[in-house]
Amino acid sequence: MVIILIAFGTLVIVSLLVSFNDLWRALFKIFFSEICNKIKSIFMSQTKEQRILDFVLQNATCGDPQSVLDNIDKYCRLKEWAMNVGDQKGLILDNIVKETDPSVVLELGTYCGYSSVRISRLLKPGARVFTVEMNSDYAAIAKKIIEFAGLKDKVQILEGSTSDIIPQLKKKFEVNTLDLVFVDHWKDKYKQDTQLLEKCSLLKRGSVVVADNVIVPGAPDFLEYVRTCGRYDCTNFPSFLEYMNEKDALERAIFRG
């Protein structure tokens, strides 16, 4: 009877995935993965993010950022899905970082520190990454992963909301302007935080804003704003959702000043 129920449930899920359009199918996959991860966390008394950290500490090479990234990607692709930018879009992000050659980087949404490691490993000596994370548990895990990667001198985690921290960057953290901004937090805050960066005069001519997940889960108001406001030159980079064979994209918006 149990086998029949499992088979029926699997058939229902497959049927739903086939019938959904691309966006809803991707969202369903994320939702289903996260439900499974939550159930696993209850039985293990440990969060998914703690399991990612443990996997890195046990398998990656200390002081080797690429080894840290490879092991996070391995864990998230083979064991539990997580919301990093991932290896495929990560290569696009790498190229943007290399082309921009930034001295000061702001990341909105640290999560476990994956993209902080990805970006900072490519920076020239003396460059800085400020990464904003509202969840104190995520920030604590990110701190350990960044330190394990040997990049603690390049990355500073700022705990709190973006709406509170962005206006403090100039006076409290001595940031004049930003060369690169990587936006990867709550999708409904992409537009308002971009406008806040403008309002606080943190963007200069040539500043690059890169947004992840503009297709899945999607940030339509952000895309409409940067593409139509007349203040940015935009390029879309099609790719795939992290650790899934579902379409997603990065959007690069270069500030005209």
MOQUI-V632237 format. One record per pair of residues at least 12 apart in sequence whose ideal C-beta (glycine too) atoms are under 10 Angstrom apart, sorted by sequence separation. I is the first residue (numbers start at 1). J is the second residue. D is the distance in Angstrom with one decimal. If there is no record, write none. Layout:
BEGIN
I&J&D / I&J&D
END
This chain:
BEGIN
16&28&6.5 / 17&29&7.4 / 36&48&9.8 / 37&49&9.8 / 56&68&5.7 / 59&71&4.9 / 60&72&8.2 / 72&84&6.4 / 107&119&7.0 / 117&129&9.5 / 119&131&8.8 / 143&155&8.8 / 166&178&10.0 / 181&193&8.8 / 197&209&7.7 / 211&223&8.1 / 214&226&9.8 / 237&249&5.8 / 238&250&8.6 / 56&69&9.5 / 58&71&8.8 / 59&72&9.9 / 73&86&6.8 / 74&87&9.4 / 107&120&9.4 / 116&129&5.8 / 142&155&8.5 / 181&194&7.9 / 209&222&9.3 / 223&236&8.4 / 236&249&5.5 / 237&250&4.5 / 34&48&8.6 / 37&51&8.9 / 56&70&9.8 / 57&71&9.4 / 60&74&9.5 / 72&86&9.1 / 73&87&4.6 / 105&119&5.9 / 115&129&9.4 / 116&130&9.6 / 143&157&5.8 / 158&172&9.2 / 183&197&9.5 / 236&250&7.6 / 237&251&7.4 / 13&28&8.4 / 17&32&9.3 / 33&48&9.7 / 56&71&5.3 / 59&74&7.9 / 69&84&8.9 / 72&87&9.1 / 73&88&9.4 / 105&120&7.7 / 116&131&4.9 / 131&146&8.7 / 142&157&6.1 / 158&173&7.5 / 166&181&10.0 / 194&209&6.1 / 211&226&8.1 / 235&250&8.9 / 236&251&5.5 / 237&252&6.8 / 13&29&9.7 / 16&32&9.6 / 55&71&6.2 / 56&72&6.2 / 59&75&8.3 / 115&131&8.1 / 143&159&9.8 / 181&197&6.6 / 193&209&9.7 / 235&251&7.4 / 236&252&7.9 / 55&72&7.8 / 69&86&9.8 / 70&87&8.2 / 73&90&8.0 / 102&119&8.4 / 116&133&9.5 / 129&146&9.1 / 140&157&9.1 / 156&173&7.7 / 194&211&8.3 / 209&226&7.2 / 234&251&6.3 / 235&252&4.7 / 236&253&10.0 / 56&74&9.8 / 69&87&7.6 / 105&123&7.3 / 113&131&7.7 / 139&157&5.3 / 234&252&6.8 / 235&253&8.2 / 13&32&7.3 / 52&71&8.9 / 53&72&9.4 / 55&74&8.0 / 56&75&7.8 / 104&123&9.8 / 110&129&9.8 / 138&157&9.4 / 139&158&8.7 / 140&159&9.3 / 178&197&7.2 / 190&209&9.2 / 232&251&9.5 / 233&252&8.7 / 234&253&5.0 / 235&254&8.0 / 52&72&6.2 / 55&75&4.6 / 102&122&9.3 / 103&123&8.1 / 110&130&10.0 / 111&131&9.3 / 113&133&8.9 / 139&159&5.1 / 177&197&9.7 / 191&211&9.7 / 232&252&9.1 / 233&253&7.3 / 234&254&7.7 / 54&75&9.4 / 55&76&9.5 / 69&90&7.3 / 97&118&8.1 / 101&122&9.0 / 102&123&6.9 / 103&124&7.4 / 110&131&4.4 / 112&133&9.6 / 138&159&9.4 / 139&160&9.5 / 162&183&9.3 / 181&202&8.2 / 190&211&5.7 / 215&236&9.2 / 232&253&4.0 / 233&254&4.6 / 53&75&9.9 / 93&115&7.0 / 97&119&5.6 / 100&122&9.8 / 101&123&8.4 / 102&124&8.7 / 105&127&7.1 / 106&128&9.5 / 107&129&6.3 / 108&130&9.7 / 109&131&7.9 / 110&132&6.8 / 111&133&7.2 / 129&151&8.3 / 178&200&9.9 / 181&203&7.7 / 190&212&9.4 / 214&236&7.6 / 231&253&8.5 / 232&254&6.2 / 233&255&8.5 / 52&75&5.7 / 96&119&9.4 / 97&120&9.3 / 101&124&6.8 / 103&126&7.1 / 104&127&7.1 / 105&128&6.9 / 106&129&7.8 / 107&130&7.1 / 108&131&8.0 / 109&132&7.1 / 110&133&3.6 / 136&159&6.1 / 162&185&6.7 / 177&200&9.9 / 190&213&9.1 / 209&232&7.3 / 211&234&9.9 / 214&237&9.5 / 215&238&8.2 / 231&254&9.8 / 232&255&6.0 / 233&256&6.5 / 51&75&7.7 / 52&76&7.3 / 55&79&7.7 / 85&109&9.9 / 90&114&8.1 / 94&118&6.9 / 97&121&9.2 / 98&122&6.1 / 103&127&5.0 / 104&128&5.6 / 105&129&4.5 / 106&130&5.2 / 107&131&3.9 / 108&132&5.4 / 109&133&6.8 / 110&134&9.0 / 111&135&8.2 / 131&155&6.2 / 132&156&10.0 / 133&157&6.1 / 134&158&9.9 / 135&159&8.6 / 136&160&9.6 / 161&185&9.6 / 162&186&8.6 / 177&201&7.4 / 178&202&5.2 / 179&203&9.7 / 187&211&8.8 / 190&214&8.1 / 208&232&9.7 / 215&239&9.1 / 216&240&9.4 / 217&241&9.4 / 227&251&8.4 / 229&253&9.6 / 231&255&6.4 / 232&256&6.4 / 55&80&9.5 / 90&115&7.6 / 93&118&6.4 / 94&119&8.5 / 97&122&4.9 / 98&123&9.9 / 102&127&6.4 / 103&128&7.3 / 104&129&8.3 / 105&130&7.1 / 106&131&7.6 / 107&132&6.9 / 108&133&9.0 / 109&134&8.6 / 110&135&8.5 / 113&138&8.5 / 117&142&9.0 / 128&153&9.3 / 129&154&5.8 / 130&155&8.1 / 131&156&7.3 / 132&157&8.0 / 133&158&7.4 / 134&159&7.3 / 161&186&9.8 / 175&200&9.5 / 176&201&9.1 / 177&202&5.8 / 178&203&6.4 / 179&204&8.3 / 187&212&9.3 / 194&219&10.0 / 207&232&9.6 / 208&233&9.9 / 209&234&9.3 / 210&235&9.8 / 215&240&9.7 / 216&241&5.1 / 226&251&7.0 / 231&256&5.5 / 83&109&8.8 / 85&111&9.4 / 89&115&9.6 / 93&119&7.1 / 96&122&9.9 / 97&123&7.5 / 101&127&8.7 / 102&128&9.1 / 104&130&7.6 / 105&131&8.3 / 106&132&7.4 / 107&133&8.8 / 108&134&9.9 / 109&135&9.6 / 112&138&6.5 / 113&139&8.9 / 116&142&6.6 / 120&146&7.7 / 128&154&6.6 / 129&155&4.6 / 130&156&5.4 / 131&157&5.5 / 132&158&4.9 / 133&159&6.0 / 134&160&6.4 / 163&189&8.0 / 176&202&8.4 / 177&203&6.7 / 178&204&7.8 / 181&207&7.0 / 182&208&9.2 / 183&209&6.4 / 184&210&8.6 / 187&213&6.4 / 215&241&7.8 / 216&242&9.4 / 223&249&9.5 / 226&252&9.4 / 227&253&8.0 / 230&256&7.7 / 231&257&8.0 / 48&75&9.5 / 52&79&8.9 / 84&111&6.6 / 87&114&9.9 / 91&118&9.6 / 94&121&9.0 / 95&122&9.7 / 102&129&8.8 / 111&138&5.5 / 112&139&9.7 / 115&142&9.9 / 116&143&9.9 / 126&153&9.9 / 127&154&6.6 / 128&155&8.0 / 129&156&7.1 / 130&157&8.3 / 131&158&6.8 / 132&159&8.0 / 133&160&8.2 / 134&161&5.4 / 162&189&6.4 / 166&193&6.6 / 175&202&6.8 / 177&204&4.2 / 179&206&7.8 / 180&207&7.4 / 181&208&7.1 / 182&209&8.3 / 183&210&6.8 / 184&211&7.5 / 185&212&9.4 / 187&214&8.3 / 195&222&9.8 / 206&233&10.0 / 210&237&8.9 / 212&239&9.7 / 226&253&4.1 / 229&256&9.8 / 48&76&9.3 / 51&79&7.8 / 52&80&7.6 / 83&111&6.2 / 84&112&7.0 / 86&114&8.2 / 90&118&5.5 / 94&122&6.3 / 110&138&6.3 / 111&139&9.3 / 113&141&7.1 / 114&142&8.4 / 117&145&6.7 / 121&149&7.4 / 123&151&9.1 / 125&153&9.9 / 126&154&9.0 / 128&156&6.9 / 129&157&9.3 / 130&158&5.8 / 131&159&10.0 / 132&160&7.0 / 133&161&9.8 / 134&162&7.7 / 161&189&9.0 / 169&197&8.9 / 176&204&8.5 / 177&205&9.4 / 179&207&6.3 / 180&208&5.0 / 181&209&4.7 / 182&210&5.2 / 183&211&4.4 / 184&212&4.3 / 185&213&9.9 / 190&218&9.9 / 191&219&7.3 / 194&222&6.6 / 203&231&8.7 / 213&241&7.6 / 216&244&8.6 / 223&251&6.2 / 225&253&9.0 / 226&254&9.6 / 51&80&6.8 / 82&111&7.7 / 83&112&9.0 / 84&113&9.1 / 85&114&6.7 / 86&115&9.4 / 89&118&10.0 / 90&119&9.6 / 93&122&9.3 / 109&138&9.0 / 110&139&6.2 / 112&141&5.3 / 113&142&3.3 / 116&145&8.3 / 117&146&6.1 / 120&149&8.2 / 121&150&9.0 / 125&154&9.1 / 132&161&8.0 / 133&162&9.6 / 134&163&10.0 / 163&192&7.8 / 167&196&7.3 / 177&206&9.5 / 178&207&5.6 / 179&208&7.0 / 180&209&8.0 / 181&210&7.0 / 182&211&8.1 / 183&212&6.9 / 184&213&7.0 / 187&216&9.6 / 188&217&9.5 / 190&219&4.4 / 191&220&9.3 / 192&221&8.8 / 193&222&9.1 / 203&232&9.5 / 212&241&9.9 / 213&242&8.4 / 222&251&7.6 / 226&255&9.3 / 52&82&6.4 / 82&112&7.1 / 84&114&3.9 / 85&115&5.0 / 111&141&8.5 / 112&142&5.5 / 113&143&7.4 / 116&146&5.8 / 120&150&9.8 / 121&151&6.6 / 132&162&5.3 / 134&164&9.3 / 162&192&8.7 / 163&193&7.4 / 166&196&5.1 / 167&197&9.9 / 170&200&6.8 / 177&207&6.6 / 178&208&8.8 / 180&210&7.0 / 181&211&8.8 / 182&212&7.4 / 183&213&9.2 / 187&217&5.4 / 188&218&10.0 / 189&219&9.1 / 190&220&9.7 / 191&221&4.7 / 192&222&9.0 / 195&225&7.6 / 212&242&8.6 / 216&246&6.2 / 218&248&9.1 / 223&253&9.1 / 48&79&9.2 / 49&80&9.7 / 51&82&9.6 / 83&114&9.2 / 84&115&6.6 / 87&118&9.4 / 110&141&9.2 / 111&142&6.8 / 113&144&8.1 / 114&145&7.7 / 117&148&9.1 / 118&149&9.8 / 120&151&4.8 / 123&154&6.1 / 134&165&9.3 / 162&193&5.0 / 166&197&6.3 / 169&200&7.0 / 170&201&7.8 / 178&209&8.8 / 183&214&9.3 / 186&217&9.7 / 187&218&6.4 / 188&219&7.8 / 190&221&7.5 / 191&222&4.4 / 194&225&7.0 / 198&229&9.4 / 215&246&8.6 / 216&247&7.4 / 217&248&9.3 / 218&249&9.9 / 222&253&8.8 / 48&80&5.3 / 52&84&9.0 / 82&114&8.2 / 86&118&9.7 / 110&142&4.7 / 112&144&9.2 / 113&145&4.2 / 114&146&9.8 / 117&149&4.8 / 119&151&9.5 / 120&152&9.6 / 123&155&9.6 / 132&164&9.2 / 133&165&9.7 / 161&193&9.8 / 167&199&8.4 / 168&200&9.2 / 170&202&7.2 / 187&219&4.5 / 190&222&3.7 / 191&223&8.8 / 194&226&6.9 / 215&247&6.0 / 216&248&4.8 / 219&251&8.0 / 48&81&8.8 / 49&82&7.6 / 84&117&9.8 / 85&118&7.0 / 110&143&9.0 / 112&145&5.9 / 113&146&4.7 / 116&149&8.8 / 117&150&9.4 / 120&153&9.2 / 121&154&8.5 / 132&165&5.2 / 163&196&6.8 / 166&199&8.8 / 167&200&5.5 / 169&202&6.2 / 186&219&9.5 / 187&220&9.0 / 188&221&7.7 / 189&222&9.0 / 190&223&8.6 / 191&224&8.2 / 192&225&9.5 / 198&231&7.4 / 215&248&4.6 / 216&249&8.8 / 48&82&6.5 / 84&118&8.5 / 85&119&9.6 / 111&145&9.9 / 112&146&9.5 / 113&147&9.2 / 117&151&6.0 / 120&154&4.3 / 132&166&7.8 / 162&196&7.5 / 166&200&5.9 / 187&221&9.0 / 188&222&9.0 / 191&225&5.0 / 195&229&9.1 / 214&248&7.5 / 215&249&5.0 / 110&145&9.8 / 113&148&9.2 / 114&149&9.9 / 116&151&7.5 / 119&154&9.0 / 120&155&5.2 / 130&165&8.4 / 162&197&9.4 / 167&202&9.3 / 187&222&7.7 / 190&225&8.6 / 191&226&8.2 / 194&229&9.6 / 213&248&6.1 / 214&249&5.4 / 215&250&9.5 / 76&112&9.6 / 110&146&8.9 / 113&149&7.9 / 119&155&8.6 / 130&166&10.0 / 166&202&7.1 / 183&219&8.3 / 190&226&9.0 / 195&231&10.0 / 212&248&8.0 / 213&249&8.4 / 214&250&7.0 / 215&251&9.3 / 117&154&9.5 / 132&169&9.5 / 194&231&9.6 / 212&249&8.7 / 213&250&8.5 / 214&251&4.7 / 76&114&8.7 / 113&151&8.8 / 116&154&8.6 / 117&155&7.9 / 191&229&9.9 / 194&232&9.0 / 211&249&9.1 / 212&250&5.8 / 213&251&9.7 / 40&79&9.6 / 41&80&9.6 / 116&155&4.9 / 130&169&7.1 / 183&222&7.8 / 211&250&6.7 / 212&251&8.5 / 40&80&7.3 / 72&112&7.2 / 116&156&9.6 / 210&250&5.9 / 211&251&4.7 / 72&113&8.9 / 73&114&8.5 / 116&157&7.9 / 210&251&7.2 / 211&252&8.1 / 37&79&9.5 / 72&114&5.4 / 113&155&7.7 / 209&251&8.2 / 210&252&5.3 / 211&253&7.4 / 33&76&9.9 / 37&80&5.2 / 130&173&6.4 / 209&252&7.4 / 210&253&7.8 / 36&80&7.9 / 37&81&7.3 / 113&157&8.1 / 208&252&6.2 / 209&253&4.5 / 210&254&9.8 / 36&81&8.7 / 37&82&8.3 / 68&113&8.6 / 69&114&6.8 / 72&117&8.3 / 110&155&8.9 / 128&173&9.1 / 130&175&7.0 / 208&253&7.5 / 209&254&7.8 / 34&80&9.3 / 68&114&8.4 / 69&115&9.5 / 72&118&9.6 / 128&174&9.8 / 207&253&9.1 / 208&254&5.5 / 209&255&6.9 / 33&80&7.3 / 34&81&7.4 / 110&157&5.9 / 128&175&8.4 / 207&254&7.3 / 208&255&7.6 / 33&81&4.0 / 34&82&9.4 / 69&117&6.0 / 107&155&8.7 / 110&158&8.7 / 130&178&8.6 / 206&254&6.5 / 207&255&4.3 / 32&81&9.2 / 33&82&8.9 / 34&83&9.2 / 68&117&5.6 / 69&118&6.0 / 105&154&9.2 / 110&159&9.0 / 205&254&8.9 / 206&255&6.8 / 207&256&9.6 / 68&118&9.4 / 105&155&9.1 / 107&157&9.5 / 203&253&9.8 / 205&255&6.5 / 206&256&8.6 / 207&257&8.5 / 30&81&7.0 / 65&116&9.9 / 66&117&9.0 / 107&158&9.6 / 128&179&10.0 / 129&180&9.0 / 130&181&9.9 / 131&182&8.5 / 134&185&7.8 / 203&254&9.9 / 204&255&7.0 / 205&256&6.5 / 206&257&7.6 / 29&81&7.9 / 65&117&5.2 / 66&118&9.4 / 69&121&7.9 / 106&158&9.2 / 127&179&8.5 / 133&185&8.3 / 134&186&8.8 / 203&255&4.5 / 205&257&3.2 / 30&83&8.2 / 65&118&7.9 / 68&121&8.9 / 109&162&8.4 / 127&180&9.6 / 129&182&8.9 / 131&184&9.8 / 132&185&7.5 / 202&255&9.8 / 203&256&9.6 / 204&257&6.5 / 108&162&5.4 / 203&257&8.0 / 65&120&7.6 / 66&121&7.0 / 56&112&8.7 / 65&121&3.8 / 106&162&9.4 / 56&113&9.5 / 64&121&9.4 / 65&122&9.0 / 108&165&9.2 / 123&180&9.5 / 198&255&7.9 / 56&114&9.9 / 108&166&8.4 / 197&255&8.8 / 52&111&9.7 / 53&112&7.1 / 106&165&9.3 / 194&253&7.8 / 52&112&5.6 / 53&113&9.3 / 106&166&8.1 / 52&113&9.7 / 56&117&9.9 / 119&180&7.7 / 132&193&9.2 / 190&251&9.2 / 194&255&9.4 / 49&111&7.8 / 50&112&9.7 / 52&114&8.8 / 49&112&5.5 / 106&169&7.4 / 119&182&6.5 / 48&112&9.3 / 118&182&9.2 / 104&169&9.4 / 116&182&8.9 / 184&250&9.6 / 106&173&9.8 / 115&182&6.1 / 183&250&9.8 / 182&250&9.4 / 183&251&8.9 / 104&173&9.8 / 106&175&7.7 / 115&184&6.3 / 104&174&9.9 / 114&184&9.6 / 183&253&9.4 / 104&175&6.0 / 104&176&7.7 / 106&178&5.0 / 180&252&9.9 / 181&253&9.1 / 72&145&7.8 / 103&176&10.0 / 104&177&7.3 / 105&178&7.1 / 106&179&9.1 / 107&180&8.9 / 108&181&7.1 / 109&182&8.2 / 111&184&7.7 / 103&177&9.8 / 104&178&5.4 / 105&179&6.7 / 106&180&7.5 / 107&181&7.6 / 108&182&7.1 / 109&183&7.4 / 110&184&8.9 / 111&185&8.6 / 181&255&9.3 / 103&178&9.4 / 104&179&5.4 / 105&180&4.7 / 106&181&4.8 / 107&182&4.6 / 108&183&5.0 / 109&184&4.3 / 110&185&8.6 / 69&145&9.9 / 102&178&7.9 / 103&179&5.6 / 104&180&7.8 / 105&181&7.4 / 106&182&7.4 / 107&183&8.2 / 108&184&6.6 / 109&185&3.1 / 68&145&6.5 / 102&179&3.4 / 103&180&9.1 / 104&181&9.7 / 105&182&7.0 / 106&183&8.9 / 107&184&7.1 / 108&185&4.7 / 109&186&7.7 / 178&255&9.3 / 68&146&8.8 / 101&179&7.9 / 102&180&4.0 / 107&185&8.8 / 108&186&8.9 / 109&187&10.0 / 177&255&9.6 / 100&179&6.1 / 101&180&9.1 / 102&181&9.4 / 65&145&10.0 / 68&148&6.4 / 69&149&8.2 / 100&180&5.1 / 109&189&9.2 / 65&146&9.2 / 67&148&9.6 / 68&149&4.4 / 99&180&9.9 / 108&189&7.7 / 67&149&8.2 / 68&150&8.8 / 97&179&9.9 / 108&190&8.3 / 65&148&9.4 / 66&149&8.9 / 68&151&8.9 / 97&180&6.8 / 63&147&9.9 / 64&148&9.3 / 65&149&4.4 / 96&180&7.6 / 109&193&10.0 / 56&141&9.6 / 60&145&9.0 / 62&147&9.3 / 63&148&7.9 / 64&149&7.3 / 65&150&6.7 / 97&182&8.8 / 108&193&6.0 / 49&135&9.1 / 62&148&5.7 / 63&149&7.2 / 64&150&7.3 / 65&151&6.2 / 96&182&8.9 / 108&194&9.3 / 50&137&8.5 / 53&140&9.2 / 57&144&7.8 / 61&148&9.3 / 62&149&8.2 / 63&150&3.9 / 93&180&9.8 / 106&193&9.8 / 49&137&6.9 / 53&141&5.0 / 56&144&8.5 / 57&145&8.7 / 60&148&7.0 / 61&149&9.5 / 62&150&7.2 / 63&151&9.2 / 49&138&6.3 / 52&141&7.5 / 53&142&9.1 / 56&145&5.9 / 60&149&8.0 / 61&150&9.7 / 65&154&10.0 / 93&182&7.2 / 108&197&9.3 / 47&137&7.1 / 50&140&9.7 / 47&138&9.5 / 49&140&9.3 / 50&141&6.8 / 53&144&6.0 / 57&148&6.5 / 93&184&9.6 / 106&197&7.9 / 119&210&9.6 / 49&141&5.0 / 53&145&6.2 / 56&148&6.4 / 49&142&8.9 / 52&145&8.1 / 56&149&8.6 / 47&141&8.5 / 53&148&8.6 / 89&184&9.9 / 115&210&9.9 / 49&145&9.7 / 106&202&7.6 / 85&182&8.1 / 115&212&8.0 / 104&202&9.4 / 85&184&6.3 / 84&184&8.7 / 83&184&8.2 / 106&207&9.7 / 108&209&9.8 / 104&207&9.6 / 105&208&9.6 / 106&209&9.4 / 107&210&9.7 / 108&211&9.3 / 109&212&8.5 / 108&212&10.0 / 109&213&10.0 / 102&207&9.0 / 100&206&8.6 / 102&208&7.6 / 100&207&9.0 / 100&208&5.0 / 99&208&8.4 / 100&210&8.9 / 97&208&9.1 / 96&208&6.7 / 97&210&8.7 / 96&210&5.7 / 93&210&6.6 / 92&210&8.8 / 93&212&8.0 / 92&212&9.7 / 89&210&9.9 / 90&212&9.8 / 89&212&6.6 / 89&213&8.8 / 85&210&9.5 / 86&212&9.1 / 85&212&5.2 / 84&212&9.3 / 85&213&8.4 / 114&242&9.3 / 83&212&9.1 / 83&213&8.1 / 83&217&9.6 / 96&235&9.3 / 96&237&8.2 / 95&237&8.9 / 93&237&9.0 / 92&237&4.8 / 91&237&10.0 / 92&238&9.3 / 93&239&9.8 / 92&239&6.0 / 89&237&7.8 / 91&239&8.5 / 89&238&9.8 / 90&239&9.3 / 89&239&4.6 / 88&239&5.3 / 89&240&7.4 / 88&240&5.2 / 89&241&8.4 / 90&242&8.5 / 100&252&9.3 / 86&239&8.7 / 87&240&9.8 / 88&241&8.8 / 89&242&6.7 / 99&252&9.4 / 85&239&9.6 / 86&240&8.1 / 88&242&7.5 / 96&250&7.8 / 100&254&9.1 / 86&241&7.7 / 87&242&8.0 / 88&243&8.8 / 86&242&3.0 / 87&243&8.1 / 88&244&9.8 / 96&252&6.0 / 85&242&6.3 / 86&243&5.7 / 88&245&10.0 / 92&249&9.0 / 93&250&6.7 / 83&241&9.7 / 84&242&5.7 / 86&244&8.8 / 92&250&5.4 / 83&242&6.8 / 84&243&8.2 / 89&248&6.9 / 93&252&9.6 / 81&241&9.4 / 82&242&7.6 / 83&243&9.4 / 88&248&8.9 / 89&249&8.1 / 90&250&9.8 / 92&252&8.9 / 81&242&7.7 / 82&243&7.6 / 89&250&5.7 / 81&243&5.5 / 86&248&9.0 / 80&243&9.3 / 81&244&7.2 / 85&248&9.8 / 77&242&8.8 / 78&243&9.0 / 85&250&8.0 / 76&242&7.1 / 77&243&4.7 / 76&243&5.0 / 77&244&9.2 / 75&243&9.6 / 73&242&8.8 / 73&243&7.6 / 30&216&7.7 / 29&216&9.4 / 30&217&7.7 / 26&215&8.2 / 27&216&6.8 / 26&216&4.4 / 27&217&6.4 / 25&216&9.4 / 26&217&8.2 / 27&218&9.1 / 23&215&7.3 / 24&216&9.7 / 26&218&9.6 / 22&215&8.2 / 23&216&6.1 / 22&216&8.0 / 23&217&8.2 / 23&218&6.8 / 33&243&8.9 / 30&241&8.0 / 33&244&8.6 / 29&241&8.3 / 30&242&9.7 / 26&240&9.7 / 27&241&9.8 / 29&243&9.9 / 30&244&8.0 / 26&241&5.6 / 29&244&5.9 / 29&245&9.5 / 30&246&9.0 / 29&246&6.8 / 26&244&6.7 / 22&241&9.8 / 25&244&9.6 / 26&245&9.5 / 27&246&9.2 / 26&246&3.9 / 25&246&6.7 / 26&247&7.7 / 25&247&10.0 / 26&248&7.6 / 23&246&8.7 / 22&246&6.6 / 23&247&8.8 / 22&247&5.7 / 23&248&9.9 / 22&248&9.7
END
